[in-house]
Amino acid sequence: MGFMEDFHASLESLPAMLQRNYSMMRDLDKSFQGVQRQNEQRCEQEMENIKRGVESGNITPDSSLIRFSEEALEEQKHCIRIADEKVALAVQAYDIVDAHIQQLDQYMRRLEEIRKEKELAASAGANILNTENTTRSGRISESSRGGRKKTRLAAAAAAAAAEPISMDLELPVDPNEPTYCFCNQVSFGEMVACDNPDCKIEWFHFGCVGLKEHPKGKWYCSNCVGMQKRRKGK
């Protein structure tokens, strides 16, 4: 499979991956709105009860003693956890698209290099042919057989120079080779490991996570960062 066919195959899976993330984000958004409405109603009712208690003298008007119920506070924490999950999904979708864009840029640069190499080779072949023709014209005393031989050699050289250059850009296709990163591709180029020992993906391509050099200190992927935030929020 050529490199363009391989990229096209990878691109075909992109809409499904993005659709999955967007669908999960919509579900989280609906859940968030439901919990938020419930919390607003609960807080309004509790504030009304506190107000009546203060007016009747049953509650001491001390701000340090007045607070929302545990149920209301837990609903607010749950809203924060849902928001963190939405952010993690959005970051993951961005990283996936960015990885495909960078991969396409690499292919385009390589195609441009190949085009220039073919033009230079064709130009060199044409110069060889012109030189051989000039030499043949100036050697009238030579036998016709010898002249035909040189012409054939020059034509063969020109044809070889003009022959399309083999594009050795095919990515390895090994069903037993493990895949990594958000792009679910095999190992290539510079890669970085997530410092979370429980990370499900473990290794990531620099381009897929927006890195240009190895990070200093510990580094965590967006999935693990979102998971750590959710744990802190509990």
N, C-alpha and C positions, 0 to 999 in steps of 0.2 A: 504494500500500500504506500503510495507516494505521500510526501509530507502535506500537500494540499488536501488530499483525500482524508488523511488522518485528522487534519485540523477541522475539516468539514464534519467528520464523524463526531468529533468532540463538540463542535458547535451545535449539532443536532440535539444533544442532551441538555444544552443550556436552558432553553425555554421551560423544560419540565422541572429543572432544578429551581429556577426562579419562581415558577408557578407554585411549587411546594412551599417556598419561603413566604411568598405573598399570602398564600392561603392560611398559613399558620399565623401570620401577623394579623390578618383580618379576624381570625378566631380569638386571638388574644385581645384585640381591640374591643370586640363585643363583650368578652368577659370583663375587661377593664371597665367599660361603661356601666355594666350591670352592678359590679361591686361598688363603683363610685356613687351611683345613684342611691344604693342601699345605705352607704356610709353617710351621705349627705342627709338623708332622712333620719337616720339614727342620731346624728350629731345635733340636728335641729330639735329633735324631740328631747334629747338630754339637756340641751341648753335651755329649753323652755321649762323643763322640770327643775333645773338648778335655779332659774329665775324665780319661779313660784316658791321654791323652798327658801330662798333668801328673803323674799317679801313676807312670807309667813313666819319667819324666824326659826324654821326647822334646820336651816343650813347656815353655818357661820360664813359671813362674806370674806373669807380668807382665800386669796388666789392660790396659795401654796397647797390648799387642801381640796380645791375644786379641780377636777380633771374628768376627761371622758372615760367611759367604761372600757374594760379590756377588749370587749367585742369590737368597739369602734376603732381602737388603736390597732387591733389585729387586721381589720379591714383595710386600714390605711397602709400597713406594711405589705399586705397582699397586693395592693395597687402598685406599690413600688417594685415588687418582684415581677409583676406582669410587664411593667414598663421596661425593666432591665432585659427581659427576654425578647421584647420587640426590638430593642436596640441591638442586641446580639444577632438577631436574624437579619436586620438591615445591614449590619457590618459584614456579615457573611455573604449576603447577596452582592454587595459592592466588591468584595474581594474576588468573588468568582468572576464577575464581569471584567474587572480590571486585569485578572490573570489572562483571560482570553484576548483582551486588547493588546497586552504586551506580547503575547505569543504571536498574534497577527503582525505586529510591528516587526518582530524578528524575521518572520517569513518574507515580508515585503522588502526589508533591507537585503536579505539574501538573494531574492529574485533580482533586485537591481544590480547587485554585484555580478550575478551570473550573466545578466544582459550585457554589462560592460565588457566582461571577459570574452563573450562571443563576438562582440563588435571588434575588439582588438585582434582576436584570432582571425576573423574574416579579413580585416585590413592587412594583416601580415601575410595571409595567403595570397591576396591580390597582388601585393608587392613582389612576392616571389614569382608569380606567374608573369608579371610584366618584365621582370629582370631576365627570366629565361627566354621570353619571346624576343627581347632586344638582342640578347646574345646569339640566339639562333639566326636572326636576320643578318647579323654582322659576319656570320661564318658561312658564306655561300660556298666555299670550297669543300666543306665537310660533306660527307655522304648523306643521302636522304635518310638512310636507316638510322644513322647516328642522331640526326636532327629529330626524327620522330621519337626516338627513345627519350631524348631530353624533354620534349614536349609532354610526353606521357608522364614523366617524373614530375614535371612542374604541375600538371593538372592533378596528379594524385596528391601532391603536397597541398594544393589549394583546397581540394575536396576534404582532405583530412583536417585542415585548419578551420574550414567552414562547418564541419560536422558539429551538431549540437553537443554541448558539454553535458556529461551525465550529472544529474543533480543527486548527489549522494546525501540527501537530507531526510531519508526515511527514518522515522522513529522506530526503535526496536519493538517488535510485536511478539511478545512472549507471554502466553497465557499464565505461566507459572511465576512470572515476575511480580512482586508485590507493588501496590500502588500507594501513594501518599497524598497529602495536601487536600485542600478544598476542591481542587480540580480533578482529583482521583486519577492522577497520571503517575507514570513510573518516575524513578529518581533521575534527575538531570540537573546540571548546573549547580549553583550555590544553594544549599538548603540549611534550614535552621530547625532545631529541635525545641519543642515546648517543654518547659521545666516542670510541668505538672506530671508526676509519675502515673496518674490515672488518665491522661489525655488519650482519647480514642484514636486520634490521627497521628500524633507524635512528631512527624516530620513535615516541613512545609517548604515550598520553593520561595526564594527571595521575592520574585516578582509577584507571587500570589498574595503575599502579606505586606507588600509595599516596602521591603527592606532593600538597601543597596550595599550594606556591609553587616558583619556579624554584630549583634547588639552586645552592649557591655552589661555584665551582670545577668540576672535571671530574666528570661523572656517567656511570656505566656501568649497563646493564641487567643483570638477573640472569643471562641467558645468557652475556654477555661476562665477567661476574665469575667465573662457574664455569669458563669457558674459561681465564681468566688464572690461576686457582688450579691448574688441571690442568697448565698449562705450567710453573709454578713448581715443581710436584711432580716433574716429569720430571728 
